[in-house]
Amino acid sequence: MNGRTIFSLLFTCSILHPACAQEKATKTIGLKEVYIEGGRYKKSAEGAMSIDVLTSDSLQKYQAGSLMQTLSRLPGVNAIGIGASQSKPQIRGLGFNRVATVENGIKHEGQQWGLDHGLEIDQYSIGTAEIIKGASSFMYGSDAIGGVIRLSSPTELQENGLKGHVNLFNRSNNATYGGSLQLQGRNGNWVFGAGATHLGYADYRVPTDTVYVYNYAVRLKDRQVRNTAGQETSFQLRGGYVSDRFSSIFYLSNYHTKIGFFANAHGLEPRGVDTALYDRSDRDILYPSQHVNHFKLISRNYIARDTHKIWVDLGYQRNYRQEFNNYTAHGYMPPVYPQDMTIPMNLERLYDKEIYHMTLKDEFALATHRLTIGGNVEYQRNNIDGWSFLIPAYRQKALGVFIYDQYPINEQTMLYGALRYDHSNIHSSPYQDWFASKLENNESAHIVRADELRRSFNSLVWSLGATRQMGSWEAKLNVGKSFRAPIAQELAANGVNYHYFSYEKGNPSLSPEQSYQMDLSVARRTGNTYIAFTPFFNYFSNYIYLNPTSGYDQYYGAGNQIFEYSQSKVRRYGAELKVEYRPLTHWKVELLGEYVRSEQLSGSKKGYTLPFSPAPSLVLDLSWTPKSSTYFKAPYLSLDSKWTASQKHIVPPEEKTKGYQVLNFRAGTQVVLGKSALQLRLQVQNIFDTRYMDHTSFYRLISLPEQGRNIVLSVGIPFGKQNGDQQTH
């Protein structure tokens, strides 16, 4: 039975018997389709939301340089990228701290506010990735105002045994070589798993030999973006006890990355770069660079008692981030680094963040209602170091309590209601320059760049939704209010953000963002056709926005333009479209479209859009999946073309971005060797080496195009088996 047949049976089962969908949900891990969920979420809190799912097989099939670049094939999902391997999530045009990433029940916390701060998550260790589009504050609190990316480890084995998978991969554009080992096993009620991934890559290539940084021509040797090489290493462990009425599993992971930044685009002056030194090797990692280590420990616990289902999730994380660069004096900084400084001369910035998190939920029946009550508490501590300053050290506490109700009117209609209250406070520390500056009276003093700040925030949010099944049609509607508390950067920043070529100033009087939203989803499946249309609308009464001013800071900002955080009213709307059509048994045509439009309704940028607003796009994919043979199982060939319109709706100092078209090819099969089957996958991304710029990419600011042609080859080698297996799959 192939993946398409299983999917069809599961979809039919979910329509006729909703309980069946939940029972089968844990068995979808091997599906090869990318689809919008229907019956699986019919009895869950997010049942009225628009949700996309990618299985581990799909993640490998569409593998790109980072997790978010892989997920960005889905309509409404984009990656705010810096280079070929660092990117952060964007859902329906909202990113940074407006999208929550949840891994194994715990919200992933790093330094999400920075353009260059990617997700510290190994994409090869993920079993399922679920993308919840639209505000989800009623479930996850602040940071979920734009949506949620929910990641889960592979489903545990159902019977005793040991299984594993080795994945070897290569990408031609930046000469990536790497491998990943994933292992899982079971003995009775005890389960365990482990994984390790390592990859190294060189400077990536672009379809141009010259870029212009501040109108200065920068020549690229062999079309490589110098000093963008890197290394990534991660490992994971998990284990615990699983039964019908009780389970307890721990997850431990450690992710480390070392990556360089484009040497000619860090700071204001692109001329003072020793190009001979950087061009000596395309695999060395020189300054500027970053080293990031993210350690995570999670304990997930489940208890079923009488009619109650109780979940307790505990989490600890430490994100340790170092930014290295050659010492450069700005303003009144000493021209030569003092020998008595305790800060290392090459340590430009350091952020050391610890997070403690606990979530408690109790689900139970009350008459025909299915109620869930719960709460979560979180504590963050972020320390700083280095000779350059941007944001102060801070402590942050957050507490949220919630209740949501699921009420079935009949077999076809379900109603949802949620109410949540959140309280948070932040205490940022004062910061004083380590060097003296001259004042107007010709005296010298150590300037205070950040005052001590204490703020508290309270928010009450709600959500109402409904789902309706009408034969082959399914409709969803969700309306609600969401919030997001301002972060330390928005409240207290006072320094140069080299990755945005700006001098940023925080605003300590900012209030929490308030958003009112409406999401609609209409889907239909009939025989060989599936169509889903998901329009949305939301209104921000006080969107937090980094507003460019007419000033330039010469003393502390290296001459960069001054940007100040302010708030404005914003209106946003758009839609996603997904169409699947199977004209013949082994052929499928897929159409994926997205559109989002934002407009500021107040403030100095009234009438403009928001930064990094994705342009409308459309993907047309043609796939052929011929019959399996004796030696080749589940073969596929796929050709897709992505059209992206020009983005003319900008906010100064953004530049308009031209439209483009990119063609991609994919192929794969399982080669049967005795009782094993090797999984071979091939991708050719950007077949014609098209020169284009993505409006959500950081390097668009300096007119650096996206990476050129990239050939991705991966080989999957399974081993082991569980009791009852006839052969290794």
N, C-alpha and C positions, 0 to 999 in steps of 0.2 A: 504494500500500500504506500503510495508516494505522498509527499507533503501536501500537494494540492487536494488529494482525496480526503486526507485527514482533516484539512481545513474546512472543506465543504461539509463533512459530517459534523464537525464541531459547531459550525455556524448553524446548521439545521437543528442540532440538539439544543443550542442556546435559545432558539426562537420557540421551540415547542415545549421545552422543559428548562426553565431558568436554573433550577438546582443542578441540572446535569452540566451546565456550562461551568459552574464553580467547581464541580467534581473533576472535570476534565482540564481545568485551567492549568494545573500543574504539569500536564503532559504536553504542552504546546512548545516545549523548548526546542524541538527539532524542526519546527516549521520554517520554510524558506520564504514565506510571504511577508510583505510589509503591509499592514492593514490597520484600519480604524476599528477599534474594539466596539462590539455591541453587547451581546448577551453576557459576556464575561463580567461586566461591571454593573449588571442590572440590579444587583442587590448590595452594592458598595456605596460609600459616601460620595465618590466622584462619578457616580453613574450618569449624571446629567452633563458631565464635562466632555469635551472633545479629546480623545486619547488615541495616540499612535503607539504601536509596539514594534520593536525590533528584537528578534531572537538572536542568540549567539551565532547562528548560521548566517543570518542576514548581516550582522556586524562584520563578519569575516568577508562576506561577499562584496560589501561596499567599502571595505577598509580604506581609510585615508591616513594622513599623517598624524591626526589626533582624534580623540573620541568625538569632539564636536564637529570636526570636518566630516567624519563618518556619518553622524546623525543629520547633518545639514541637507542630505538628499530629501528628507521629509518636507512636505510643504508647510510653511510657517516656522520652520526651524532654520536658523542661520548660525554661523560661527564668526565671532569677532576675532580675527586672526592677526598674529604678528609672526610672519615667516611661515615655514612649512610644517612646524610641529607644535606651536603654542597657539591655543585659541580658547575662547570662553563662550558659554551658551548665550543665544539670543532667541527668544520666542515671540513671534508677532511684533518684531521691532523693539522689544524691551530686553535689556541685558544687564550685565554687571550684577549688582545686589538686588535686582528685580526678578531674578530667576533662581529658584532654590534647587540645588542638586542633592538628592537624598540617596544614600547608599546603605542598603541593608537596614533601613528604618531610621538612620541618623543623618541629619543634615550635614553635608560636607562643608567645612569651614576652613578657608584659607585666606588669602589676601585677594578677595574677589573684586575689589574696587579698581585694580590696575589693569590697563590695557594688555600688559605683557604677562599677567598672572594667569596662566592656564590652569585647567583642572588637573589636580595631582591624582589621577585615577588611571589604572592600567586597563585599557580597553579590551585586552585579550583575556581578562579574568571575569568578564561580565557574562552572566547567563541571559538576562533579559533587560532591555532598556525601554522604559515606558515614558512617553512625553505627554504630560497633561498640559493642554493649551488653555490659556486664560487664567485669571486671578484665582489663586487657591489659598488665600490667607486663612480661610475658615478651617483648613486642614493643617497647614504648616506655619501659620503666623507670618511675621515680617519676612521679607525677601522672596515671598511667593506671589507677589502682586502681578507678575507677568506670566507665571507658569512654573511647572515643576518637571525636573528630569529625575525619574526614579529608577535606580539601578539595583539589580539583585544578582546574587551569586548563582551559579548553576544549581538546578534542582537536585536535591539529594537522591542517591540511588534508592530504588524501591525494594531491592533484595540484596542479600549479602554478596559481596564481591569487591573487586578493585578495578577501576578503569582510569585510563589516562589518555592524554593527547599532547603530542608535540607539534608545534607549528613553527616552521621555518619560513622567513620572508625576506624579500629584497625589493627595494624601490630604486629605480634607476636614476631619478632626477637628482637626488642628493646622496646617492650611493649608500643607502641604508642597508645594513645587515643586522639581522636579529633573530631571536628565537624565543619561544614561550613554551613552558611545560605546565600543564594543568592536570591535577590528579584528584580523584575522589574515591571514597570507599565506604563500605558499611559492614558492620558485624552486629547482627541483632538490631537493637534499638540505638546503637552507637554509630554515629556518622563522623566522617572526617574528610578533609580536603586540603590541598596545598597547591601553590602555583609560584612560578618565577618567570620573569621576563627581562630580557636585556636587549638593547639595541643601540647602535651607534650610527651616526650619519655625518656626512660632509656638508659643506656649504651648498645651498640649493641653487638651481639655475632658473633664470627668467629669460623670456624671449626678447631681450634687448641687451646691448652692450654699453649703454649710457643711461643714467638717471640724473635728474636735476634736483638737488637739495638746496633750497633757498636760491634758486636760479643759478646755482653753481653746478657745472657739469662734472659728474662723477663717473669715471670709466670703470667698467667691470671686466676683470680678467676672465676669459672663457665664459662670460655671461653669468658668473657666479656671484652671489651676494656675499661678500667677504665677511667672515667671522660669524656665520650662522650655523656652524656645526654644533653637534651636541651628543649627549649620551643619556640614556634612561635605564634605570634598573629598579625593579620592584619585586616584592615577594608577598605572598599571602598564606595564612594558615587559618583553618577553621575546624571546629569539632564540637561535638556535644551529644546530647541524648534527645531522641525523637520518639514520641508515641502519640496516640490519638488524643489523649487528655492532657499531656504535658510535654513540653519541649524546651530545651535550653541549649543554645548554640552560641559560641563565641567566634568572633572574626578579628583577626589581627593582620594588619598590612603595613608595609613600609615602602614608600615611593620616593625615589631620588632622581633628580635630573640636574644636569649641568649643560648649559646652553649659552652660546654667544649671541650678541646683538650686532646688527649691521653697524660696522665701525664708523661709517660716514654719516650716520643718522642718529647719533647719540649726543644730544646737546645742540649747540647753535652753530659751531664751526666745523664744516665738513672738510676744510682744506688741510688742517693739521693732522693728517693721518699718514702714517708710514705704510704706504700701500705695498712696498716691497716686503716688509715684514709680514703683513697679513696674507699676501699672495704666495708666500713661500710654501704653504701647505693648505689644502682645503679641508683638513680634518682637525687642525689644532683649534683650541678654544682660547682666544686671547681676550684682553679687555676691550670693551665692556662685556661683562658676562654675569650670569646669575647661577647660584647653586641653591636648590630647593629640596628640602627633605620633609615629607609628610608622613607622620606616624599615626596610626588609627587603631583603636581597640574598641570593639563593640560586643555587647552581650544582649542577645535577643531571647526573650522568655515568653512562653505561652502556657496558660492554664485554662482548662475547660472544667467548670464546676457547676453542676445543675444546668440552669439555662444561661449561665454567664460564660463569656469568652474574654479572658483577660490577657493583655499584652503588656509587658514591661521591657522597655529598651533602654539600655545604658550605654553611654559612649564617652570616650576620651580621645582627643586629637591634639597633636602638636605640629604646627606648621613653622618650620625654621627656614627662613629665606635670607640669603645673602646676595647683595649686588656689589660686584667688584668693578673698579675702574681706576685708571691713572689719576692721581691727585691733580685737580685743576682749580686754581685760585680764581674766585669771583669776588668783585667788589673789594671789601676790606679784608678778605681772607689773606693770610700770609702767603707771599709768592713761593716760599719754600716750606715744605711741611715740617713743623717743629719736631725736633728729636725727642722731646719729653712727652709727646702725646701717647696716651695708652691705647688709643684706637689705631689699629693697623692702617698704614698709609694707603693701602689699596681697597679698604673696606668703605665703599661709598655709603651704603645703607644696609641696615639689618633689621628684620622684623621677626620677632619670636612670639608666636601666638599659641596659647593653650586654651582648649575648649572642653568643658564638662557639660554633658547633656543627659537628661532623663525624660522619658515619655511614658505615660501610663494611660491605658485605655481599657474600658470595660464595656462590652457589647452584650445586650440582653434584650429579651422580648417583653413587651408590655401590651397585652391584648394583641391587636394586629400590628402594632408599631414595633419597629426594630430600632432601639435607641443605643447610642454610643456616647458615653461621657468620658472625659479624660482631661489631661493637662500635660504640660511639659515645662521644664525649667532648664535654663542654660546660663552658664557663666563663662565669660571670655576674659582673658588677660593677655594683652599685647604689649610687649616691650620693644624698644627700638635702640639702635646704636648706629655708628658710622659718622663720618665727618660732614655728611650732607643731610639736610632736614627737609621733610615734606609733611609728615603727620606726627602728632605726639603719641606717646605711650598712653594706653587707656585701659580701663576696666569696664566691663559691660555685663549687666544682669538682665534676664528676661524671664517672665513668667506668663503662661497662657493657660486658660481653662476653656473647654468647649463642650458643646452638646450637639449632636445631630440625630435626625430622625428619618427613618425610611418607612413610608406608609404605602402599601399596595392598595390601590382602589379595586383592581381586578387583575386577571392574569396578564393583561396587556399594558397596564398603566401603573407607574410607580411615581410617588411624590417624595421630594427630599426637602429638608429644612435644616439649617445649621445656624448656630449662634456661638460667637467666640469673644472672649475678653482678654486683652493683653496689657501687661504693664512691663515697662523696661526702663532702665536708667543707665546712663553712661557717665563715667568720671574720667576725664582726660587730664593728664599731668602737664604742668607748665614746662616750657623748654626755653633755655637761654643759650645763645650762640657761645661756642667755645673760644671764639676770637673777638676782639674788640673792634668796634666801629666808631668813626668820628661823628660827633653830633654837631648841630648847627653852631653851638658856642665854642667849637674847636676842642671840646673835651672828648674823651674816649669812654666807651661803656660797652658792656656785653648786652646786646639787644635781646629782649624777650620776644621770641617769635610766636609763642603760644602761651596764653594764660591758662590757669587752672579752670576747668569747666565741669559743671555738674548739671545734667539735664535729666528729666523724667518724662516719659511719654505713656499715655493711656489711649487705648483704642477699643471700640466695640464694633465688630463686623458681623455680617449676616449673609446668608445665601439661601435662595429658594430655587428648586429645580423640579423638572418632570421629564419622564421618558414615556414614550408611547410606541407600542408595536402594533402595526396594522398590516397584517399579511407580510408581504415582502418589504414593506416600508418600516423604517425606524426613525423617530424624531426625538430630539432632545432640546430642552430649553433650560437655561440657567441664568438667573439674575442675582446680583449681590453687591456688596460693598467690601472693599479690601483696603489694606493700609500697608505702609512701610515706614519704619522709623529711620531718621537720618543717621548716617554712619559717621565715624570719626573724621574721615577725609572731608566730608561735606560740612562738618561743623567747625573743624579746627585746622585744616590744611594751611600751610604758609611756606611754600617752597616751589622749586622747579620740578615739574613732571617731564623728564626728558623724553618720555615716550609719546608725549602729546605736544611737545614743543611749546610749553606754556608755563607760566608762573601762576599757581593756583592759590586762591585765598578762600578759606572756609567762612561760613556764616553761622555764628553761634545761636542765632535766633530762629533758625529753620524749624518749621513744624512738621509732623509726620505727613507723608503723602496719603491722600484719600482718593480712592478710585471707585467709581460706580461702573459696572459692566453688565453686558448682556451677551450671552453666547448661544448660538443656535446651530443645530446639526440635523441635517436631513440625509438619510442614506437609504439605498434600495439595492437589493440583489435579486436578480432574476436569471436563472440558468447560467448563461455565459457572460453576463454583464453585472458590474457593480459600480455604483456611483455614490459619492458622498460630497456634500456641499456644506461648509461650516463657516458662515459669516459671523462677525463679532462687532461689538461697539463698546467703547468705554470712554469715560470722562474723568479727568484728573482735575480736582479743584485747586491743587497746589503742587504740581509736579516740580521736583527739584532738578535744576538745570545749571550746568556750568556755562556761564554767560561771558563771552569775550568783551573786554572793554577797550578803550582807545589808548590805555596806558601801557608802558613798557618798563620793566624793572631792571635797572642797570647794575644796582649794587648787590642784590642777592639773587636775582633771577637771570643773570648772564645775558641780559638784553631781551629776554623772552616776553611775549605779550602777556598781560595780566588777565586772568580769567577769575571771575567771582561767582560763587554759588548763590543762586537766587531761586525763586519759585514763581510759577505761572500756571494759568489754566490751560489745559491741553485736551483736545478732542482727537480720538483715534478710532479708526474703523478699517475693516478689510475682510478678507475671506480666503479660505483654502478650497481647492477642488481636487478630487481624486476620482479617476475613471479607469476601470479595468474592463477590457473587452477581449473575449477569446473567440476569434472567428473560426478557428479550427482547434482540434483536440490538443495539439502540441504548440500552439502559437498564442501569444498574449500581447496585446497592445495596452500600454499604461500611459495615462496622462496625469501629471501632477502640476498644479498651479497654485500660486500664492500672490496676494496683493495686500499691502498695508499702507495706510495714509495717516499721517499725524499732522496736526496744526496747533500752534500755540495761539491761544485766544486772548492773552494779556501779556504785559511786560514789554521790555524793550525789543524783543524779537517776535512781537505779535504778527501773525500771518505767515511765519516761517514754520518749517517742520522741526523734527528733533534730530540730533546727530546720529550718524550711523543707521539711518533709516534704510532698510533693504529695498531694492528696486523690484518691481513686479517681475516674476519669472515663470517659465513654463518648461516642464520636462516631458519629452515624448520618448517612450521606451518601447522597443520591439524585442520580444524574447522568444526563443525557440527552445523547447525542452523535448528532444526526441526520446524515443523509447530506450530503456536500459537494455544493454546486451550482456553477454556472459562476462565480459571483462571490464565493461564501463557502465557504472551505475549513476543514475540521476545526472546525466550530462545537461549542460545548458549553454546557450549562446545569447548574448544580449548586446544591443546597440542603442544608446540613448543620446539625445541631443537636448541641450539646455539652452533656451533662449532667455536672456535677461535684458529687460528694457533699460534705456538710459534713465538715470536718476537726476532729474532736473529740480526736484523739490529738496532744497538744501537749507542749511542755516549757516550764515557766515561765521567763521572764515572757511567753511567747507567749500570744496570745489565740486562742480557737477561731474558726473561719471557717465561715460558713454556706454551704450548697450553692447552686448557681445553674444556670440554663439559658440558653445564648446561641445565637441563630440567625444563620447567615451565608449569603450568596448569592454565587455566582460565575457569570460568563458570559464567553465569548470566541469569537473567530473570526478567520480570516485573510481580509481583503478583497482580492480580486485586482484589481490595477490594471495592466493591460498585462502585462509580464513580471515584475512585482513583486507582493508580497502583504503588506499591512500587517497586523500582529498587534494586534488590539484586545482588551483585557482589562478587566473590570469586577468589582469586589468591593464588597459591602456587608457590613461587619463589624458585629456587634452590632446587628442590624436594629431591634430594639425599644428601643434605648438603655437596656438593662438595667443596673441598679446592682448591682455585685457586686465581691467582693474575691477575688483569687487568693492562695492560701496561700504561694506561692513568690515573691510580689512584696514588695519592700522597703517600699513605702509602705503595705502592710497594717498595719505597726506603728503607724501613726497613723490608721488607719481611713480612708484615702483610697482610694476605689474605682478600678477600672480605667477606662481611657478609654471614652467612650461611642460612639455610632454613628460609623462611619468609612466613607466612600465612597472607594474606591481605583480610580483610572482610569489605565491605562497604554497607550501607543501604541508599538509596535515597528516600526521602519522599517529593513528590510534593504537592503543595496546590494552591488554587485560580484558576481563569480562566479569559480569555478575552472574550469579546462579540463575539458570534458566535461559541464558543466551545460547543461541546456536552458533553464533560467530560474533566477532568483534565488529561493531558498527561505528 
